[in-house]
Amino acid sequence: LVKLSYSIWWSFKCMAVLDRWQDRGCGMRRQAWVCMLCLSTVMCMQQDPALQVDPQARDALHRTTSEKFGEIAPALGPFNHSIPLHSTPHGKHYMVDVQLGYNSNSSIAQTARLIVDTGSGDIVIFGNVECSKDSGKYNHLVGGLPCYDYQKSKSFKFNVEGLGQRVNHECQYDQPGHPGAYCKEALLIDGYKAEAMCELAWEDVQLEDLASSSSSGFHPIRTDICIVNDTSTELYKLRYWNNTQGTLGLFYHVCDPGQGESKCETPFPPLLSSWPSWMPRIFSLDLNAPQVESWMYLGAPAGGWKDMEWSETQPIAIVAASSSYNLRYAFHSLEIFHLQVCGVDLFDNFSSHWTAMVDTGAACLSLPQELFDMVLSWTPALHCVPELVPKFDFTDCANSACTESKNLTICYLGEGSGEEDLPVLSFRMSEEGPLLYLPLSSLMINDRPSGKPRVCLNPTDSIAMYRTEQIKDLLYFPKISFGTLALRNLFTSFDMQAMSVGMKNKIVFDPSTYSEIGKCSVPVTCQGAQTYYAPMNTCLDPDCEQFYFHELDQETKTCRLNNAFLVSCILVLLSFSVAEVALSEIYETLSRKLMRNYASSM
């Protein structure tokens, strides 16, 4: 602004000189003044980057507003603290820098760039031994940061007893070459698996951006971590962590890890316990495309939460706290209402609401199989196929001998279809709450070996499976899962004290016309006695079995008497007719015989 004002002042000085030098009339002077003002303003903008718009950010914003036909929603005010996030090359994961250890004469504070994962609770860090396996295809040296070397930290200590472990499992003790408890870290992400062996340890941990904010009350906290120095696991099983240095788990902790050097701060993950007492235990995520900055915000916005929609406290978090339930953690869950696509409520005649979770360790929008099929039935631009790339996709076994692996369901754009053909999903966080929007175009990503872009939409377990196997645990109920790509239009906050999730639109659409964005399937036409089921865009045949001796006529789609019943009726009638004729004949024969006997006796 100062440079701009200075340039305008110089324009007036030059104009004064022109007034003295020229007497061709004010018209010439006005044209010269305008030219010099424009020239000075352009020069000022060229000199001051703060007045310029990043071309990539401008193009991304233009694409967002033009392709989705929405308006940018007002942002929330400044938060107590803002921390930059770093995107992986594909834009699937977002990382934050975490400081490990401290600086002293004999110790070096180190930094690791970890995935912000609201779907897990462990702090997993790739060590320098694992980095020796790095190649051009799999890499953990990101952001110019070397991998963590525990030998340089005086605050590091192996956790031999396994105390304080979160959700690591299959731990082994007293293993040669492994001073700490040797555990398996296993995750399920977007249908595929990630697996690594790591050693439990204690370390002083703090968000790197807060390390210089000790005067504001931030401080490191001693907690349990798991170091990956795994040289035995095949690299493709670790690809989830490619271009990252580990995972920072941020779901609810409702556990009591036992005695030791760490305390379980229920329900906060360890790092949130390091905040000053005056700051609200809330963190927020503003996730954007890789060319636009993404942020983690701590605390509350100065101007209030405004149009942020908050979920209710989830029963699973309350039930899990009871010792009888024996659950040590809980996801960031919420109930969503009226999930719609193409103006059709997918919960119609199915459920009034559905449990969802926010999982930033994943990228896709994951839906239970039935809801996934409903979205496909209304989105002709999607072409979903089973796919499995050996030595790239790591999935569960398809048979008991594990000679085959389960296929993934990968959704591509159909032939002749583009991103603009994808519709917008909407939902509410209460029965009468405002609409929240999720454009399916925001799920586009190019992360398959073929190089073909796909839509990151993923089916999960079937609801029917949950019912037939009678799973009692609420933890495994098939949920809707919002991954990072699904959150790009949703500013998301996590209230760790209220155990609640908040969401706010970044792009707002016209509620009366947003269902017209993209291409939707044409509603099918029913015939006969069929009834239309909108969520699946299909016609349901009448249940003729509810009526005795009826069957469905495939041509007219109505109920008719089945042929077997008609044949049976004819046979019964014939039987009665034959019986009547036979009885009549017997009656006549007996009558004649009686008459003869009577005549002979006379």
C-alpha positions in Angstrom: 0.0 0.0 0.0 2.9 2.4 0.8 4.5 1.6 -2.5 1.2 2.2 -4.3 0.7 5.5 -2.6 4.3 6.5 -3.4 3.7 5.7 -7.1 0.5 7.8 -7.2 2.4 10.7 -5.6 5.0 10.5 -8.3 2.3 10.5 -10.9 1.0 13.8 -9.6 4.6 15.2 -9.7 5.0 14.2 -13.3 1.6 15.7 -14.1 2.8 19.0 -12.7 5.8 19.0 -14.9 3.6 18.2 -17.9 1.4 21.2 -17.0 4.4 23.5 -17.2 5.8 21.9 -20.4 2.6 21.6 -22.4 -0.2 23.9 -23.3 -2.2 21.7 -25.7 -5.3 21.6 -23.4 -6.4 19.5 -20.4 -7.4 16.5 -22.6 -3.7 15.7 -23.4 -2.8 16.2 -19.8 -5.6 13.9 -18.6 -4.5 11.1 -20.9 -0.9 11.4 -19.8 -1.9 11.4 -16.1 -4.1 8.2 -16.6 -1.3 6.5 -18.5 1.3 7.4 -15.9 -1.0 6.2 -13.0 -1.7 2.9 -14.7 2.1 2.5 -15.4 3.1 3.3 -11.8 0.4 0.9 -10.4 1.6 -1.9 -12.6 5.2 -1.3 -11.7 4.3 -1.3 -8.0 2.5 -4.6 -8.3 5.5 -6.1 -10.1 7.8 -4.9 -7.3 5.5 -6.1 -4.4 4.6 -9.8 -4.5 2.1 -9.2 -1.7 -0.2 -7.4 -4.3 0.0 -10.2 -6.8 -2.2 -13.3 -7.0 -0.4 -16.6 -7.3 -1.3 -17.8 -10.9 -1.7 -21.4 -9.7 -3.9 -20.4 -6.8 -5.9 -18.1 -9.2 -6.4 -20.9 -11.7 -7.4 -23.4 -9.0 -9.9 -20.9 -7.6 -11.3 -20.3 -11.1 -11.7 -24.0 -11.7 -13.4 -24.4 -8.4 -15.9 -21.6 -8.9 -16.6 -22.2 -12.6 -16.8 -26.0 -12.7 -18.9 -26.4 -9.6 -21.1 -23.3 -10.1 -20.7 -22.3 -6.5 -19.8 -19.2 -4.5 -16.9 -18.9 -2.0 -18.2 -19.0 1.6 -16.9 -16.5 4.1 -13.9 -17.8 6.0 -13.7 -18.0 9.8 -11.6 -15.4 11.6 -8.0 -15.9 12.8 -7.5 -18.8 15.2 -5.3 -19.0 18.3 -2.6 -20.7 16.3 -2.1 -21.6 12.7 0.2 -24.4 11.5 1.0 -25.1 7.8 0.4 -28.5 6.3 2.4 -30.2 3.6 0.7 -32.2 0.8 2.1 -35.4 -0.7 2.7 -35.2 -4.5 -0.6 -36.9 -5.3 -2.5 -34.7 -2.8 -3.8 -37.7 -0.9 -2.2 -37.0 2.4 -1.4 -33.9 4.5 1.6 -33.8 6.8 2.7 -31.7 9.7 6.2 -31.2 11.1 6.7 -32.8 14.5 9.8 -32.2 16.7 11.3 -35.2 18.5 13.7 -34.8 21.4 15.3 -31.5 22.5 18.5 -29.6 21.9 21.3 -29.8 24.5 25.1 -30.4 24.5 24.6 -34.1 24.0 21.2 -34.2 22.2 19.7 -32.9 18.9 16.1 -32.0 18.4 14.9 -33.7 15.1 12.0 -33.0 12.9 9.7 -35.6 11.2 7.0 -34.9 8.7 4.1 -37.1 9.6 0.6 -37.7 8.1 -2.2 -36.1 10.0 -4.4 -39.1 10.6 -7.7 -38.7 12.5 -8.4 -42.4 11.8 -5.6 -43.8 14.0 -4.0 -43.1 17.4 -0.4 -44.1 17.1 2.7 -42.0 16.5 4.6 -44.0 13.9 8.0 -42.7 12.8 10.3 -44.1 10.1 13.9 -44.4 11.4 17.2 -44.0 9.6 17.5 -47.7 9.1 14.3 -47.8 7.0 15.6 -44.8 5.0 18.5 -46.9 3.8 15.9 -48.9 1.7 14.7 -45.8 -0.1 14.7 -45.7 -3.8 13.2 -43.6 -6.6 9.9 -45.4 -6.2 9.6 -45.4 -2.4 11.1 -42.4 -0.5 10.9 -41.1 3.1 13.4 -38.2 2.7 10.7 -35.5 2.3 11.1 -31.7 2.7 14.8 -32.0 2.9 14.4 -33.7 6.3 16.5 -36.8 7.2 14.9 -39.7 8.8 14.8 -39.8 12.6 17.9 -41.2 14.3 17.1 -42.2 17.9 20.8 -42.4 18.8 21.0 -38.6 18.6 18.3 -38.1 21.1 19.0 -38.2 24.9 15.2 -38.2 25.7 14.7 -41.4 23.6 14.2 -44.7 25.5 13.1 -48.1 24.3 9.8 -49.3 25.7 10.8 -52.9 26.6 7.7 -53.7 28.6 5.2 -52.4 26.0 3.5 -50.1 28.5 1.4 -47.3 27.1 0.9 -48.9 23.7 -2.1 -47.6 21.8 -3.5 -49.8 19.1 -0.4 -51.7 18.1 -0.9 -55.4 18.1 0.9 -58.7 17.8 3.7 -57.4 20.0 6.8 -59.6 20.5 9.2 -59.2 23.4 12.9 -60.0 23.8 13.5 -60.3 20.1 17.1 -60.4 19.0 18.2 -57.0 17.5 15.0 -55.3 18.8 15.5 -53.7 22.2 11.9 -52.4 22.4 8.7 -54.3 22.2 8.4 -55.3 18.5 4.8 -54.7 17.3 2.9 -54.7 14.0 1.3 -51.5 12.8 -1.5 -52.5 10.5 -3.9 -50.1 8.9 -6.8 -50.4 6.4 -6.9 -47.4 4.0 -9.4 -47.0 1.1 -9.7 -50.8 0.7 -6.0 -51.6 0.8 -3.7 -52.5 3.7 -0.6 -51.0 5.1 1.7 -52.9 7.4 5.0 -52.2 9.2 6.9 -53.6 12.1 8.0 -51.0 14.6 9.6 -50.8 18.1 7.8 -49.1 21.0 9.7 -46.3 22.7 9.4 -43.1 24.7 10.2 -39.7 23.4 9.5 -36.0 24.0 7.2 -34.9 21.2 5.9 -31.5 20.1 4.5 -29.9 17.0 7.5 -28.2 15.3 5.6 -24.9 14.8 4.9 -24.7 18.5 8.5 -25.3 19.6 9.2 -21.5 19.5 5.9 -20.7 21.3 6.9 -21.9 24.8 6.1 -18.4 26.1 2.5 -19.0 25.2 2.2 -22.1 27.3 3.1 -24.8 24.7 5.4 -27.5 25.9 6.7 -30.9 24.7 5.0 -34.0 26.1 6.5 -37.4 26.8 4.6 -40.1 25.0 4.9 -43.5 23.4 6.0 -43.7 19.8 6.7 -46.6 17.4 9.9 -46.5 15.4 10.0 -48.3 12.0 13.4 -49.7 11.3 11.9 -52.6 9.4 14.1 -54.3 6.8 12.1 -57.4 6.3 8.7 -56.1 5.1 8.3 -55.8 1.3 8.3 -52.2 0.2 4.9 -52.3 -1.5 3.3 -53.1 1.8 4.7 -49.8 3.1 3.6 -47.6 0.2 1.0 -45.9 2.3 3.9 -44.0 4.0 5.6 -43.2 0.7 6.8 -39.6 0.6 6.1 -39.3 4.3 8.0 -40.0 7.5 5.3 -41.6 9.5 1.8 -41.1 11.0 0.5 -38.7 13.7 -2.6 -40.4 15.1 -5.3 -37.9 16.3 -8.4 -39.9 17.2 -9.9 -40.1 20.7 -8.0 -41.9 23.4 -10.3 -43.5 25.9 -7.6 -45.9 27.2 -5.6 -46.5 30.3 -2.2 -47.7 28.9 -0.9 -48.8 32.3 2.0 -47.5 34.3 5.2 -46.1 32.8 6.6 -42.8 31.6 3.5 -41.8 29.7 0.0 -40.9 30.9 -3.1 -41.3 28.8 -4.8 -37.9 28.7 -8.3 -39.0 28.1 -9.7 -38.2 25.7 -6.9 -36.2 24.1 -4.2 -37.5 21.9 -0.8 -36.8 23.6 0.1 -33.7 21.5 -3.2 -32.0 22.3 -2.4 -32.3 26.0 0.7 -30.1 25.5 -1.5 -27.1 24.8 -1.8 -24.3 27.4 -4.9 -24.7 29.7 -6.5 -21.5 28.4 -6.8 -22.7 24.8 -9.9 -24.7 23.7 -9.0 -28.3 22.9 -10.2 -27.9 19.3 -8.1 -28.4 16.1 -9.4 -27.6 12.6 -8.3 -28.7 9.1 -8.4 -26.6 6.0 -7.4 -29.1 3.3 -6.9 -27.9 -0.3 -5.4 -29.0 -3.6 -1.6 -29.3 -3.6 -1.1 -26.0 -5.4 -3.0 -24.1 -2.6 -1.8 -23.9 1.0 -3.4 -26.1 3.6 -3.6 -25.4 7.3 -4.1 -26.9 10.7 -5.7 -24.4 13.2 -5.5 -24.7 17.0 -8.1 -23.3 19.3 -11.1 -21.2 18.3 -11.6 -18.4 15.8 -11.6 -14.8 17.1 -14.9 -14.0 15.4 -16.8 -17.1 16.6 -17.8 -20.3 14.7 -20.6 -18.5 12.7 -22.2 -21.0 10.3 -20.2 -24.0 11.5 -22.4 -27.1 11.9 -21.5 -29.3 14.9 -22.5 -32.9 15.5 -23.7 -34.3 18.8 -21.5 -36.2 21.2 -21.3 -39.8 19.8 -22.6 -42.7 21.9 -19.6 -44.8 20.9 -17.3 -42.4 22.7 -19.4 -42.5 25.8 -19.9 -46.3 25.8 -16.2 -46.9 25.1 -15.2 -45.1 28.3 -16.9 -47.9 30.4 -14.5 -50.7 31.5 -17.1 -53.3 30.5 -17.0 -52.3 26.9 -13.2 -52.7 26.8 -12.6 -50.2 24.0 -9.5 -48.1 24.2 -10.2 -45.6 21.5 -13.0 -44.0 19.4 -13.1 -42.4 15.9 -14.2 -38.9 15.1 -17.8 -39.9 14.3 -20.9 -38.0 13.4 -24.4 -38.7 12.3 -25.4 -37.4 8.8 -28.9 -37.0 7.5 -30.4 -36.9 4.0 -27.4 -37.9 1.9 -28.5 -36.9 -1.6 -27.3 -37.2 -5.1 -29.1 -35.8 -8.2 -31.9 -34.6 -5.8 -32.6 -38.1 -4.5 -32.4 -39.0 -0.8 -30.3 -42.2 -0.6 -31.6 -42.9 3.0 -35.2 -42.9 1.8 -37.0 -46.0 3.2 -33.6 -47.2 4.5 -32.6 -45.1 7.5 -33.3 -41.6 8.9 -29.5 -41.0 9.4 -26.2 -42.8 9.2 -23.0 -42.9 11.2 -20.0 -41.3 9.4 -16.4 -40.8 10.4 -13.6 -38.4 9.4 -10.4 -40.3 8.5 -7.6 -38.0 7.1 -5.3 -41.1 6.9 -7.5 -42.1 3.9 -8.2 -40.1 0.8 -11.4 -41.5 -0.7 -15.1 -41.1 0.2 -16.0 -44.6 1.4 -19.6 -45.8 1.5 -21.2 -49.0 2.7 -21.8 -51.3 -0.4 -25.5 -50.5 -0.6 -25.0 -46.7 -0.5 -22.1 -47.1 -3.0 -24.4 -48.9 -5.4 -27.0 -46.2 -5.1 -24.5 -43.5 -6.1 -23.4 -45.5 -9.1 -27.0 -46.0 -10.2 -27.4 -42.2 -10.5 -23.9 -41.3 -11.9 -23.6 -42.6 -15.5 -20.1 -41.0 -15.7 -18.7 -43.5 -13.3 -17.3 -46.8 -14.5 -16.1 -49.0 -11.6 -14.2 -52.2 -12.1 -12.4 -54.8 -9.9 -8.7 -54.3 -10.1 -5.6 -55.6 -8.4 -2.0 -54.7 -9.3 0.5 -57.3 -8.0 3.3 -55.8 -5.8 1.4 -52.5 -5.6 -2.0 -53.3 -4.0 -1.8 -55.0 -0.7 -5.2 -56.5 0.3 -6.7 -59.3 2.4 -6.5 -62.9 1.3 -9.3 -64.2 -1.0 -9.0 -67.8 0.2 -7.9 -69.7 3.3 -4.6 -70.7 1.6 -3.9 -67.0 0.7 -2.9 -67.9 -2.8 -5.1 -65.0 -4.1 -5.9 -61.5 -2.8 -9.1 -59.6 -2.9 -9.7 -57.2 -5.7 -10.1 -53.5 -5.1 -13.0 -51.6 -6.7 -11.5 -48.7 -8.7 -13.8 -46.1 -10.3 -12.8 -44.4 -13.5 -14.6 -41.9 -15.7 -16.6 -43.7 -18.4 -15.7 -43.3 -22.0 -16.6 -39.8 -23.2 -17.2 -38.5 -19.7 -15.3 -35.7 -17.9 -15.1 -34.2 -14.5 -17.9 -31.8 -15.3 -20.2 -34.8 -15.7 -19.9 -35.7 -12.0 -22.8 -34.5 -9.8 -22.6 -33.0 -6.3 -23.5 -34.9 -3.2 -25.1 -33.2 -0.2 -26.0 -34.0 3.3 -27.0 -32.5 6.6 -25.7 -32.9 10.2 -29.2 -32.6 11.7 -32.7 -33.3 10.5 -33.3 -29.6 9.5 -29.7 -28.4 9.3 -28.2 -26.5 6.3 -26.9 -28.4 3.3 -23.3 -29.4 3.2 -21.8 -30.1 -0.3 -19.4 -32.7 -1.6 -18.6 -32.3 -5.3 -17.6 -35.7 -6.7 -15.2 -33.9 -9.0 -13.1 -33.1 -5.9 -12.4 -36.9 -5.6 -10.4 -37.0 -8.9 -6.8 -38.3 -8.4 -4.1 -39.9 -10.5 -2.4 -42.5 -8.3 -2.7 -45.8 -10.1 0.3 -47.4 -11.9 -1.5 -47.1 -15.2 -1.4 -43.3 -15.0 -5.2 -43.2 -15.6 -7.1 -40.7 -13.4 -9.8 -42.1 -11.2 -12.6 -41.0 -8.9 -11.6 -41.8 -5.3 -14.9 -43.4 -4.4 -14.6 -46.6 -2.4 -17.1 -49.3 -1.3 -16.8 -50.8 2.2 -18.5 -53.7 3.9 -22.1 -54.5 3.2 -24.8 -53.7 5.8 -26.3 -57.1 5.1 -23.0 -58.7 6.2 -23.1 -56.8 9.5 -26.6 -58.1 10.1 -26.0 -61.7 9.2 -22.8 -62.1 11.2 -24.4 -60.4 14.2 -21.4 -58.2 15.0 -22.1 -56.6 18.4 -19.2 -54.1 18.4 -20.3 -50.6 17.3 -16.7 -50.0 16.1 -17.2 -52.3 13.1 -20.6 -51.0 11.9 -20.2 -50.0 8.2 -19.7 -46.3 8.3 -19.5 -43.5 5.7 -15.9 -42.3 5.8 -14.7 -38.8 4.7 -11.1 -39.0 3.5 -8.9 -36.0 2.6 -10.2 -35.5 -0.9 -13.8 -35.6 0.4 -12.9 -32.8 2.8 -11.6 -30.3 0.3 -14.9 -28.4 0.2 -15.5 -28.9 4.0 -13.6 -26.9 6.6 -13.6 -29.5 9.4 -13.1 -29.0 13.2 -12.6 -31.5 16.0 -13.7 -30.6 19.5 -11.9 -33.1 21.7 -13.7 -32.1 24.9 -17.2 -32.3 23.5 -16.2 -35.3 21.3 -17.9 -33.5 18.4 -17.1 -32.8 14.7 -17.9 -29.5 13.0 -18.1 -28.9 9.3 -18.5 -25.8 7.2 -18.8 -25.3 3.4 -16.0 -23.6 1.5 -18.0 -23.4 -1.7 -21.8 -22.9 -1.3 -24.2 -23.9 -4.1 -27.7 -22.8 -4.9 -29.9 -25.4 -3.0 -32.5 -25.2 -5.7 -30.2 -25.9 -8.7 -27.1 -27.8 -7.4 -28.7 -31.2 -8.2 -28.6 -30.2 -11.8 -24.8 -30.0 -11.9 -23.2 -32.9 -13.8 -25.1 -35.6 -15.5 -27.6 -37.8 -13.7 -29.2 -41.0 -14.9 -32.7 -40.8 -16.4 -35.3 -42.2 -13.9 -36.5 -45.5 -15.1 -40.2 -46.1 -16.1 -42.1 -48.7 -14.2 -44.9 -50.8 -15.6 -47.8 -52.9 -14.3 -47.7 -53.2 -10.5 -44.1 -52.3 -10.1 -43.1 -49.6 -7.6 -40.3 -47.1 -8.2 -37.3 -47.1 -5.7 -35.6 -43.8 -6.2 -32.3 -44.4 -4.3 -31.4 -47.3 -6.7 -33.2 -45.7 -9.7 -34.9 -49.0 -10.3 -38.3 -50.6 -10.3 -39.2 -53.2 -7.7 -41.4 -56.0 -8.8 -44.5 -56.7 -6.7 -44.1 -59.4 -4.0 -46.6 -61.8 -5.5 -45.6 -64.5 -3.0 -47.5 -62.6 -0.4 -50.7 -63.8 -2.2 -51.7 -67.4 -2.2 -51.2 -69.2 -5.6 -49.9 -66.1 -7.3 -46.8 -65.5 -9.4 -45.2 -62.6 -11.3 -46.1 -62.1 -14.9 -42.7 -61.1 -16.4 -44.3 -59.4 -19.4 -46.9 -57.3 -17.6 -45.2 -57.1 -14.2 -48.4 -57.9 -12.4 -49.4 -60.7 -10.1 -51.4 -63.6 -11.7 -52.6 -67.0 -10.6 -49.7 -69.4 -11.2 -50.0 -72.1 -13.7 -49.5 -74.9 -11.2 -52.5 -73.6 -9.3 -54.6 -73.6 -12.5 -53.5 -77.1 -13.4 -54.3 -78.2 -9.9 -57.7 -76.7 -10.0 -58.5 -78.4 -13.4 -57.3 -81.7 -12.1 -59.4 -81.4 -9.0 -62.5 -80.5 -11.1 -61.8 -83.4 -13.4 -61.4 -85.7 -10.3 -64.7 -84.5 -8.9 -66.4 -85.0 -12.3 -65.0 -88.5 -12.7 -66.0 -89.3 -9.1 -69.5 -87.9 -9.7 -69.9 -90.0 -12.9 -68.5 -93.1 -11.1 -70.8 -92.6 -8.1 -73.8 -92.1 -10.4 -73.0 -95.3 -12.3 -72.6 -97.2 -9.0 -75.9 -95.8 -7.8 -77.7 -96.8 -11.0 -76.2 -100.3 -10.8 -77.2 -100.8 -7.2 -80.7 -99.5 -7.9 -81.2 -102.0 -10.7 -79.9 -104.8 -8.6 -82.2 -104.0 -5.7 -85.2 -103.8 -8.0 -84.4 -107.2 -9.5 -84.0 -108.7 -6.0 -87.3 -107.2 -4.9 -89.1 -108.5 -8.0 -87.8 -112.0 -7.6 -88.9 -112.1 -3.9 -92.5 -111.3 -4.9 
